[in-house]
Amino acid sequence: MKSAEMAEVYDVAIVGFGPSGAVAAGLLGQAGVRTYVCDRSTEVYDKPRAIALDHEIMRVFQQLGVAEAVEPWVEPFTPSEYYGVDGQLIKRFTTVAPPFPLGYTPSLVFTQPPVEAILRDRARALPSVTVDLGVTLEGLEQDADGVTLALRDAMSAAKAVRARYAIGCDGASSLVRAVLGIELDDLAFDEPWLVVDVRVNERGQAKLPAVSVQYCDPDRPATYVIGPGNHRRWEISLNEGEDPREAATEAGAWRLLSRWLTPEDATLWRQASYRFHALVAHEWRRGRVFLAGDAAHQQPPFLGQGMCQGVRDVANLTWKLAAVLDGHGGEGLLDSYGVERSRHVRDLTGRIKAIGAVICERDRDLARMRDHRLLAEAGGPVRDEPRQNVLPRLEQGLLAPTPHPANGTLFPQPWILDADGGRQRLDSLTGTGWRLVIADDWTGPEVKARSPGLTVVRIGGGGLEEADGVLAAWFKTHACTAALVRPDNYVYGVGRGPADWTAHWNALDRQMA
């Protein structure tokens, strides 16, 4: 390996320039962090892999300044209807009614290649970010001061890059994870499936359901997702004895699609066989190196949270790295990354597995019992269940020591009215650093920022006026008049008066160290 003295030095080096790596580079670059990001691929993969986003991720894109560029490639996720053994409706996922709590439609579908290109272009445009493509990682070493990456470029020339910290965003077969010797904990899900993306014509569209569907059929569990425009996706379970390689051929894909379509109805876009796993890294940090995205976790796709999880990882990690590099945090802050994200990913993966258990039951008698149970629990017609209700809050980590149901939840982003009656989302006015957001009925003295990194925001009472009452309802629900919000939009703590904020700041000072 090239010596550290000869290597170019950065604050953070990122291995992998997929969605998670691109978002990480963009967020760090916006914070002025000297960032290096490399990937062995020179172009964005031209076929869709992820298909679902949610409002939390759109809020991150807003922070990056790319939300408007992304929106043409995004559409609302249709309801998902679950059909049981005898073809009856047994469950339905929908979205919450407006006004939407984070300022975006909560559940979305998107076209990955152009969105990923937008994320890469944003990172490239930042002066503190160096993008290096066609580069393969061969190894890494770390010491007390930093990490050295051993790389090989497209011309087979060896080089080294030195950084104070590194992030492995290099996918499910992560070399960073392997070099660190970090094991994956198996959460007990392992099934072969075929994923097929098609572009349907008018004839094909006329044959298909108007909403997304989970076919909870013991003979062949399957998922149908309505993507943007004429994009449709199927995830089809493979039966014992079926060859995944044959299923992923054009003939194999059309054979499995024949229940819905013929080749005259659509054009194949992608077909690929996968083993759906539930895996989480046993450690998320080893010294100065962190794992994020698929390098840190893999989950079944039944709630469309795979890419969302990776973006959450880097949204959580990057502000903490920036704070430490700026002298405003220490090891405790960096350790909170793995504590928070591991628990959140494990909790959500458990919930996704429970949804998968509904879909994937292969015993016909047990499946019929499942159908009866779900219908009995509904107590009548099947009720709508918002998808976002499945997502857990943060349960551990950088949160106020005083327990409260709001701690660890995502803080809302209401629409704010300007003097001319126009509307802007809250974050566009306040930024996304530490924020103390105060309700109209705050009874304490005027609050001033205790540090340059804190913004005090008053809602109502001569401050910002919201358009739809989203925050007023949130404060009422949580019986508080102010919230201390982290840079990643999660609530650190809430309270009703000055004593609460003194306690919160004292606790936060200890936790950041």
RAZIKA-V887594 format. One record per run of one state. SS is the DSSP state (H for helix, E for strand, C for the rest). FROM is the first residue (numbers start at 1). TO is the last residue. If there is no record, write none. Layout:
((SS,FROM,TO) (SS,FROM,TO))
This chain:
((C,1,7) (E,8,15) (C,16,18) (H,19,30) (C,31,34) (E,35,39) (C,40,51) (E,52,54) (H,55,64) (C,65,66) (H,67,71) (C,72,73) (E,74,76) (C,77,79) (E,80,83) (C,84,88) (E,89,94) (C,95,106) (E,107,110) (C,111,111) (H,112,124) (C,125,128) (E,129,133) (C,134,135) (E,136,142) (C,143,146) (E,147,152) (C,153,157) (E,158,168) (C,169,174) (H,175,180) (C,181,183) (E,184,200) (C,201,201) (H,202,207) (C,208,211) (E,212,215) (C,216,221) (E,222,226) (C,227,230) (E,231,237) (C,238,243) (H,244,247) (C,248,249) (H,250,257) (C,258,265) (E,266,281) (C,282,284) (E,285,286) (C,287,288) (E,289,291) (C,292,292) (H,293,295) (C,296,296) (E,297,298) (C,299,305) (H,306,325) (C,326,330) (H,331,360) (C,361,363) (H,364,378) (C,379,383) (E,384,386) (H,387,390) (C,391,409) (E,410,410) (C,411,414) (E,415,417) (C,418,422) (E,423,425) (H,426,430) (C,431,433) (E,434,438) (C,439,453) (E,454,459) (C,460,463) (E,464,466) (C,467,469) (H,470,477) (C,478,481) (E,482,485) (C,486,489) (E,490,495) (C,496,497) (H,498,512) (C,513,513))
